[in-house]
């Protein structure tokens, strides 16, 4: 009787263990189909190990308190430096060129990329499910919203991401009212090693014109991510009412450019200088990041400073 009883007990334990094990496998095997610019990817729901090559996505995950397992640690925006210094967050290589060996060592459940790393999509997809969550220059606001919705679906935080979408819509709506009430014309400039580049309607900062409805000082419609190189003479001749300056040297050289070097004698002839409407924006947000909830909000705030 004792032997039969023990056999029955062990059999019950084995069935229970197997059921729990199978249940755990079923949960971890749950996936969601994510369609993105580079294809359609089956992504595990609530992935535990996430490698993020897109700063905008990292911003959003940070605000949602969703941990990450790895990031590229070569260039990290100041507002995201805690990830660079966190030993629990592993280095995944360069922001431009992922280190496939390092990524593979992390054993991620999900890899998130954007335009800069899009060429590595196929190779990263062989390591783990990989999705593209970049932003489109011709539809910036909607891209940010679409990415938020995707993150909400993957991580099962739709209530939180819906709230963030509503906040973005509200903030942009209020910004449009302020901007369209003014006749001022603006110019966005990047300063890099003594040279200026300007950015138009179809550029990486085109959303300022298309989504926020700011009026450009010139008719620059270039689409490149590096902008169109222009001279100080050109800027003076176009004569913007508001100037937004992105100092790339601060990121690449680790130090801010002397303000007098940027605001030279010709720049001082513009209405922007004369009315104290030259806004030096944070390149950590404007150059290194972008596309995330944090950076979008900061960028809108920066633009509105010119209209105060």
Number of C-alpha atoms within 10 A of each C-alpha: 6 7 8 9 10 11 12 12 12 12 12 12 12 12 12 12 12 12 12 12 11 12 12 11 11 10 12 14 12 13 15 15 13 17 13 16 14 14 11 14 17 15 21 19 19 22 19 15 16 24 27 24 29 26 27 27 26 25 21 21 20 16 14 16 9 15 17 21 23 27 27 25 19 12 16 19 21 15 13 15 12 12 23 20 11 11 11 12 20 21 22 25 19 15 21 16 15 22 16 16 11 14 23 14 11 19 15 20 19 25 26 24 25 22 16 13 19 20 14 16 21 11 12 23 14 11 19 19 19 30 27 24 26 27 23 19 19 18 14 21 22 15 17 24 22 17 22 25 19 21 21 19 18 19 16 13 17 16 11 14 22 15 10 19 19 11 14 19 14 11 14 18 13 12 20 16 12 16 20 13 9 11 11 18 19 25 24 23 23 22 19 17 11 9 13 21 17 24 26 26 22 21 23 23 23 25 20 24 16 18 18 22 17 24 20 22 19 18 10 16 16 17 18 13 12 13 22 18 14 13 13 17 13 12 21 17 14 17 23 25 23 26 26 22 23 23 27 22 17 16 18 12 10 9 11 13 17 9 10 10 10 19 15 11 13 17 23 18 16 22 20 24 19 12 10 14 20 24 19 14 18 21 20 21 23 23 17 19 23 25 28 24 24 19 22 21 17 16 18 16 14 17 22 16 14 19 16 8
